[in-house]
Amino acid sequence: MSQTVQVRTTPRGSVIAAMIWMAVISILLFWLPVFGSLIAGFVGGMKAGGVWNGIVAVFLPALLLAGLLFAFGSALTGIPVLGALAGMGVFVLIVAGIGPLLVGAIIGGILA
């Protein structure tokens, strides 16, 4: 008897879906300081489908928000240095709170 093996050719997850899941769960579980972010990262890592996609889903929103604030801060104030400082400040503040989210995303990506 011959047994056939099915190979999955479609991607297992989506970075965009993982970012959305992480954001929604983080907002809903804000009252659990460390564990809320850890759970959100875990679910996001599972939805991302892998470790690297989970890491991208963690850092991409921080980079996008910092870039948008840099662009709009520079355009609205007319002072590019102020926009750069605002963008860097937002990036540092977001990355400072990413620890449990990143750990959860790595664990979820491994288990995906």
C-alpha positions as CSV (number, residue, x, y, z in Angstrom):
1,M,0.0,0.0,0.0
2,S,1.2,3.4,-0.9
3,Q,0.7,6.3,1.5
4,T,0.6,9.9,0.2
5,V,2.0,12.8,2.1
6,Q,0.4,16.2,1.8
7,V,2.9,19.1,1.7
8,R,1.6,22.4,2.8
9,T,2.6,25.0,0.2
10,T,0.6,28.0,1.5
11,P,2.0,30.2,4.2
12,R,1.0,29.2,7.7
13,G,0.4,32.7,9.1
14,S,0.2,36.3,8.4
15,V,2.2,39.2,9.9
16,I,-0.7,41.6,9.5
17,A,-3.1,39.3,11.2
18,A,-0.6,38.7,14.0
19,M,-0.1,42.5,14.5
20,I,-3.9,43.0,14.7
21,W,-4.3,40.1,17.2
22,M,-1.4,41.4,19.3
23,A,-2.9,44.9,19.4
24,V,-6.4,43.8,20.3
25,I,-5.4,41.3,23.0
26,S,-2.9,43.9,24.5
27,I,-5.7,46.4,24.7
28,L,-8.2,43.9,26.2
29,L,-5.6,42.6,28.8
30,F,-4.1,45.9,29.8
31,W,-5.0,45.2,33.4
32,L,-2.5,42.2,33.5
33,P,0.8,44.1,33.4
34,V,3.2,41.4,32.2
35,F,1.0,38.5,31.5
36,G,-1.4,40.4,29.2
37,S,1.5,41.3,26.9
38,L,2.9,37.8,27.2
39,I,-0.5,36.2,26.2
40,A,-0.9,38.7,23.3
41,G,2.6,37.9,22.1
42,F,2.0,34.2,22.3
43,V,-1.3,34.4,20.3
44,G,0.4,36.8,17.8
45,G,3.3,34.4,17.3
46,M,1.0,31.5,16.7
47,K,-1.0,33.6,14.2
48,A,2.3,34.7,12.5
49,G,3.2,31.1,11.8
50,G,6.9,31.3,12.8
51,V,9.5,32.9,15.0
52,W,10.8,35.5,12.5
53,N,7.3,36.5,11.4
54,G,6.4,36.9,15.1
55,I,9.4,39.1,15.7
56,V,8.5,41.2,12.6
57,A,4.9,41.5,13.9
58,V,6.3,42.8,17.2
59,F,8.7,45.4,15.8
60,L,6.9,46.6,12.6
61,P,4.2,48.6,14.4
62,A,6.8,50.4,16.5
63,L,8.8,51.3,13.3
64,L,5.6,52.3,11.4
65,L,4.3,54.5,14.2
66,A,7.7,56.2,14.8
67,G,8.1,56.8,11.0
68,L,4.6,58.3,10.8
69,L,5.1,60.5,13.8
70,F,8.4,61.7,12.3
71,A,6.8,62.5,9.0
72,F,3.7,64.2,10.4
73,G,5.7,65.9,13.2
74,S,8.0,67.4,10.7
75,A,5.3,68.4,8.3
76,L,3.0,70.0,10.9
77,T,5.6,71.9,12.9
78,G,7.9,72.8,10.0
79,I,10.8,71.8,12.1
80,P,12.4,68.5,10.9
81,V,14.5,68.2,14.1
82,L,11.3,68.2,16.3
83,G,9.7,65.5,14.1
84,A,12.9,63.4,14.4
85,L,12.9,63.8,18.2
86,A,9.3,62.9,18.4
87,G,9.7,59.8,16.2
88,M,12.7,58.6,18.1
89,G,11.0,59.2,21.4
90,V,7.9,57.2,20.4
91,F,10.1,54.4,19.1
92,V,12.1,54.2,22.4
93,L,8.9,54.2,24.5
94,I,7.3,51.5,22.5
95,V,10.4,49.3,22.5
96,A,10.8,49.8,26.2
97,G,7.4,48.0,26.8
98,I,7.9,45.3,24.2
99,G,9.8,42.7,26.3
100,P,7.0,40.4,27.3
101,L,5.3,40.8,23.9
102,L,8.6,39.7,22.2
103,V,9.1,36.7,24.5
104,G,5.5,35.6,23.9
105,A,5.8,36.0,20.1
106,I,9.0,33.9,20.1
107,I,7.3,31.1,22.2
108,G,4.2,31.2,20.0
109,G,6.3,31.2,16.8
110,I,8.2,28.1,18.0
111,L,4.9,26.3,18.8
112,A,3.2,27.3,15.6
